């Protein structure tokens, strides 16, 4: 009887040893608390760097992947848009075509407005593939046509200068948004109020065509667009900020950043540009 118990203890011990060896082969290490389950308080150790992984690590990983995806989409949008701007600048028939067909410009403006409202109000238009990419593509195409038609009315030197200033501003503001301790995500109400005031100022400027009024309007618009870029960047980053956007909203996040960059470019162009 005692001999049989000895055999059972040896078999059980061998099974336990092989299980531990198998766990270690797959990268599992015992926690300090003695549990090797990933659901325990200590987490588990990664076999590559032996750093404890837990829920917060996974959250950070998801957020970083989300940010990479947003900036890749943003870069594709900007490359297409400024390619369209170059077409309007250096291909005279394209510029003449847009000038001779103002209905296309008006249609593009209405299309951008409708798509933005649809994506803001309809969750399917923002999250469901491929509807979200189709909506983003239609908006980018219409917005690029508008930006190209506007930029084509300025000298090429002024446009290139505005592109360079916009790139430097966006890079500096993005770095500032990522490094600063100030939380701009809590200023959403103030930004909306400032945007409404700017729209009213713009309507007044349509009837009051003084140069000083147009300059003040463009300067205020550029400043507000810069603040919006900081706001949307921090919304995308998440972390310790008061508000953050869901990682599923990568299309809408890219759309917001794209509109911020385009607004900065157009206001800077209006400030420094000379019409043909």
ZIVEN-V387946 format. One record per residue. N is the residue number from 1. PHI is phi in degrees with one decimal (NA if undefined). Layout:
N | PHI
N | PHI
//
This chain:
1 | NA
2 | -67.9
3 | -66.3
4 | -64.9
5 | -62.1
6 | -63.9
7 | -63.1
8 | -65.5
9 | -66.3
10 | -65.4
11 | -65.6
12 | -63.2
13 | -64.1
14 | -66.0
15 | -64.4
16 | -64.0
17 | -66.4
18 | -66.7
19 | -64.7
20 | -63.1
21 | -63.2
22 | -65.3
23 | -61.1
24 | -67.4
25 | -65.3
26 | -89.3
27 | 93.7
28 | -83.7
29 | -125.2
30 | -63.0
31 | -76.1
32 | -58.9
33 | -79.2
34 | 98.3
35 | -105.5
36 | -104.3
37 | -83.6
38 | -68.8
39 | -86.5
40 | -79.6
41 | -62.5
42 | -82.5
43 | 73.8
44 | -137.2
45 | -97.3
46 | -74.9
47 | -69.2
48 | -84.2
49 | -118.7
50 | 54.2
51 | -102.0
52 | -65.1
53 | -103.3
54 | -142.6
55 | -63.8
56 | -65.1
57 | -63.9
58 | -63.5
59 | -61.5
60 | -66.0
61 | -63.4
62 | -61.5
63 | -65.2
64 | -65.7
65 | -62.9
66 | -62.8
67 | -65.9
68 | -60.5
69 | -64.5
70 | -62.2
71 | -72.0
72 | -65.4
73 | -63.9
74 | -61.4
75 | -64.0
76 | -63.6
77 | -62.9
78 | -67.3
79 | -62.4
80 | -65.7
81 | -64.2
82 | -75.4
83 | -66.6
84 | -66.4
85 | -61.3
86 | -62.0
87 | -62.8
88 | -68.9
89 | -74.0
90 | -109.1
91 | -119.5
92 | -58.8
93 | -59.3
94 | -65.3
95 | -64.9
96 | -63.6
97 | -63.0
98 | -68.7
99 | -72.3
100 | -83.3
101 | -128.9
102 | -63.8
103 | -64.2
104 | -67.3
105 | -64.6
106 | -63.7
107 | -63.9
108 | -66.1
109 | -64.0
110 | -65.8
111 | -62.4
112 | -61.6
113 | -65.8
114 | -65.3
115 | -66.3
116 | -62.8
117 | -63.7
118 | -63.2
119 | -71.5
120 | -74.3
121 | -97.7
122 | -111.4
123 | -67.4
124 | -62.8
125 | -68.5
126 | -97.4
127 | -112.9
128 | -81.5
129 | -87.6
130 | -97.1
131 | -60.7
132 | -64.6
133 | -70.8
134 | -65.0
135 | -62.0
136 | -64.4
137 | -65.0
138 | -63.1
139 | -63.6
140 | -62.5
141 | -63.7
142 | -66.8
143 | -67.1
144 | -64.5
145 | -62.8
146 | -62.8
147 | -63.5
148 | -63.2
149 | -64.8
150 | -74.0
151 | -66.1
152 | -64.9
153 | -83.3
154 | -108.2
155 | -66.3
156 | -63.1
157 | -62.1
158 | -66.0
159 | -66.5
160 | -63.9
161 | -64.1
162 | -64.4
163 | -63.3
164 | -64.2
165 | -62.9
166 | -63.2
167 | -62.9
168 | -65.5
169 | -61.2
170 | -64.8
171 | -64.2
172 | -64.4
173 | -68.4
174 | -66.0
175 | -62.5
176 | -62.1
177 | -62.8
178 | -80.8
179 | -103.6
180 | -70.4
181 | -89.0
182 | -76.7
183 | -98.9
184 | -83.1
185 | -69.5
186 | -85.4
187 | -104.3
188 | -60.6
189 | -63.1
190 | -62.8
191 | -66.4
192 | -64.1
193 | -62.1
194 | -65.0
195 | -66.7
196 | -63.4
197 | -61.7
198 | -65.7
199 | -64.2
200 | -64.8
201 | -60.7
202 | -65.1
203 | -64.5
204 | -63.3
205 | -64.8
206 | -65.2
207 | -100.9
208 | -114.1
209 | -89.2
210 | -66.9
211 | -63.8
212 | -65.6
213 | -66.4
214 | -65.2
215 | -67.9
216 | -63.1
217 | -62.3
218 | -64.9
219 | -64.6
220 | -65.3
221 | -64.5
222 | -64.0
223 | -63.7
224 | -66.8
225 | -63.9
226 | -64.8
227 | -65.9
228 | -63.0
229 | -64.3
230 | -63.3
231 | -60.1
232 | -68.3
233 | -66.0
234 | -69.9
235 | -59.8
236 | -71.9
237 | -67.1
238 | 71.9
239 | 74.8
240 | -85.9
241 | -74.1
242 | -64.6
243 | -124.3
244 | -148.9
245 | -90.8
246 | -68.6
247 | -59.9
248 | -75.7
249 | -97.5
250 | -66.6
251 | -67.6
252 | -68.6
253 | -64.6
254 | -64.0
255 | -62.5
256 | -63.7
257 | -64.7
258 | -61.5
259 | -65.0
260 | -62.8
261 | -63.7
262 | -64.9
263 | -63.3
264 | -59.9
265 | -60.6
266 | -66.8
267 | -68.6
268 | -63.9
269 | -62.8
270 | -67.1
271 | -73.7
272 | -108.1
273 | -80.6
274 | -116.1
275 | -70.3
276 | -68.6
//
